[in-house]
Amino acid sequence: MFTGIIQAIGQVKSKTMHNKGAVFTFSSSSLDFSTVTIGDSIAVNGVCLTVIEIENESFTADVSQETLNCSIFGDLSMGDAINLEKALRLNQGIDGHLVSGHVDGQGEVTDKALEGESMRFRINVAQSLVKYIARKGSITVNGVSLTVNSIKANGFDINIVPHTLTATTLGRLNIGDSVNLEVDIIARHLEQLIKNK
């Protein structure tokens, strides 16, 4: 589990595709790797990955074909910036919201505008995901825990404060960019419970 509070920005160091997925290496000079061991989970742009190798300022992880299909990982290239968060520890506070690291799908940035010191983004999503998104509810965008400002028929608006714009990769997003989305885990489980009544 994660909180959606990004701990560091890193970059794609290497990407090797194969017939069942890919192997990625990610580097970061600002992520604390001192407590990371092989088998640990690290969220990369909101996707929970398992560490299979560690070097001084980098780690390697396998990425399944399923993850390539439902996330933006298939479009990542060497040098691309990524958001990083190590897995939540039981003795750690939760500042964002509970994030599983299991991406539900992709969204597309369709509008971007300054509002005072903040930046408002409009993100279009598949109709199948809109029902899980609530005004003033939580959503994860590229691993970042955010509050939904408003809901549209085909998407939602978020307002990102200056700190988040600089502490994550969201400030680099442009119109037309795709993002990883994870809807609120409670909404997904509620639907499953109601369907199975």
C-alpha positions in Angstrom: 0.0 0.0 0.0 1.0 3.6 -0.6 -0.3 7.1 0.3 0.1 9.0 -2.9 2.6 11.4 -1.3 5.6 11.4 -3.7 9.0 11.0 -2.1 11.2 11.7 -5.1 11.3 12.4 -8.8 13.4 9.9 -10.7 14.0 9.0 -14.3 13.9 6.0 -16.6 17.4 4.7 -16.8 16.8 1.8 -19.2 13.9 -0.1 -20.7 14.1 -3.6 -22.2 11.0 -5.0 -23.9 10.4 -8.8 -24.3 7.5 -10.9 -25.4 5.9 -11.1 -21.9 6.4 -7.5 -20.8 9.5 -5.4 -20.0 12.3 -4.8 -17.6 12.8 -1.2 -16.4 15.6 0.4 -14.4 14.8 3.7 -12.6 17.3 6.0 -11.0 16.9 8.8 -8.5 19.5 10.8 -6.5 16.9 12.0 -4.0 15.1 8.7 -3.1 16.5 7.1 0.1 17.5 3.6 -0.9 19.1 2.7 2.4 16.0 0.8 3.6 15.1 -0.8 0.3 15.7 -4.5 -0.2 15.1 -6.9 -3.1 11.4 -7.8 -3.0 10.2 -4.5 -1.7 7.5 -2.5 -3.5 8.1 0.9 -5.0 5.3 2.9 -6.8 6.5 4.3 -10.1 4.0 6.8 -11.5 1.4 5.1 -9.3 2.2 1.5 -10.4 3.3 -0.9 -7.7 6.5 -2.6 -8.8 8.7 -5.2 -7.1 12.4 -4.5 -6.8 14.5 -7.2 -8.3 17.9 -5.4 -8.3 19.3 -2.4 -6.4 22.3 -0.3 -7.1 23.5 2.9 -5.4 20.8 5.3 -6.8 18.7 3.0 -9.0 16.5 -0.1 -8.9 15.3 -2.6 -11.5 11.8 -4.1 -11.8 9.8 -6.4 -14.1 6.7 -4.9 -15.7 4.1 -7.3 -16.9 2.3 -7.1 -20.3 -1.0 -6.3 -18.3 0.7 -3.3 -16.8 2.0 -2.1 -20.1 -1.5 -2.4 -21.5 -3.4 -0.5 -18.9 -0.8 2.1 -17.9 1.5 4.7 -19.6 4.5 2.5 -19.1 4.4 1.3 -22.7 5.1 5.0 -23.8 7.9 5.7 -21.3 11.3 6.3 -22.8 14.9 6.6 -21.4 15.3 9.8 -19.5 11.6 10.4 -18.9 10.8 11.8 -15.4 8.8 9.6 -13.0 7.2 9.9 -9.5 8.5 7.6 -6.8 7.1 6.4 -3.5 8.3 3.6 -1.3 5.6 1.3 0.2 3.8 2.5 3.3 5.1 1.2 6.7 2.8 0.5 9.6 4.6 3.0 11.8 4.1 5.8 9.2 1.3 8.4 9.1 -1.0 8.6 6.1 -1.0 12.1 4.6 -2.6 11.3 1.3 -5.1 8.4 1.0 -4.8 4.6 0.8 -3.4 3.8 -2.7 -3.0 0.2 -3.8 -0.6 0.9 -6.8 -3.0 -1.0 -9.1 -3.7 1.3 -12.0 -7.3 1.3 -13.2 -6.6 2.9 -16.6 -5.3 6.0 -18.3 -6.6 9.5 -18.6 -5.7 12.3 -21.0 -5.0 15.9 -20.1 -7.4 18.0 -22.2 -7.0 21.4 -20.5 -4.5 23.2 -18.3 -4.9 26.7 -16.9 -3.4 28.8 -14.1 -5.7 29.7 -11.3 -3.9 32.1 -9.0 -0.8 30.2 -7.8 -2.3 26.8 -8.6 -2.8 24.9 -11.9 -6.2 23.5 -12.9 -6.1 20.4 -15.1 -9.0 18.7 -16.9 -8.5 15.0 -17.4 -10.7 12.9 -19.7 -11.3 9.3 -18.7 -13.1 6.2 -20.1 -16.8 6.2 -19.2 -16.3 3.0 -17.2 -14.1 4.9 -14.7 -16.2 8.1 -14.3 -18.7 6.3 -11.9 -15.9 5.7 -9.4 -14.9 9.4 -9.2 -16.6 11.7 -6.7 -16.5 15.5 -6.3 -14.1 16.2 -3.3 -13.2 12.5 -3.3 -9.6 11.2 -3.8 -8.0 10.1 -7.0 -4.4 9.1 -7.8 -2.8 10.7 -10.9 0.6 9.3 -11.9 0.9 8.2 -8.2 -0.1 11.5 -6.7 -3.0 11.7 -4.2 -5.3 14.5 -5.3 -8.7 15.8 -4.5 -11.3 15.9 -7.3 -12.7 19.5 -7.8 -15.5 18.7 -10.2 -16.9 15.9 -12.4 -17.7 16.1 -16.0 -19.5 13.6 -18.2 -16.2 12.3 -19.6 -13.7 13.2 -16.9 -12.8 15.4 -13.9 -11.0 18.6 -12.9 -8.2 18.8 -10.3 -6.4 21.8 -8.9 -2.7 21.4 -8.1 -0.9 23.6 -5.6 2.6 25.0 -6.3 4.4 22.6 -3.9 2.9 19.6 -5.7 3.7 21.0 -9.1 7.4 21.2 -8.2 7.7 18.1 -5.9 6.2 15.8 -8.6 6.2 15.5 -12.3 2.6 16.9 -12.6 3.9 20.4 -13.3 5.5 19.0 -16.5 2.2 17.7 -17.9 0.9 19.2 -21.1 -2.4 19.0 -23.0 -2.5 15.7 -24.8 -0.4 13.8 -22.3 -1.6 10.5 -20.9 -1.6 9.8 -17.1 -2.0 6.7 -14.9 -5.2 6.7 -12.9 -6.2 4.8 -9.8 -9.7 5.5 -8.5 -10.6 5.4 -4.8 -10.3 1.8 -3.6 -13.4 2.1 -1.4 -15.6 2.9 -4.4 -14.4 -0.2 -6.2 -15.0 -2.5 -3.3 -18.5 -1.0 -2.6 -19.5 -1.7 -6.2 -18.3 -5.3 -5.9 -20.2 -5.8 -2.6 -23.4 -4.3 -4.0 -23.2 -6.5 -7.2 -22.8 -9.6 -5.1 -25.7 -9.0 -2.7 
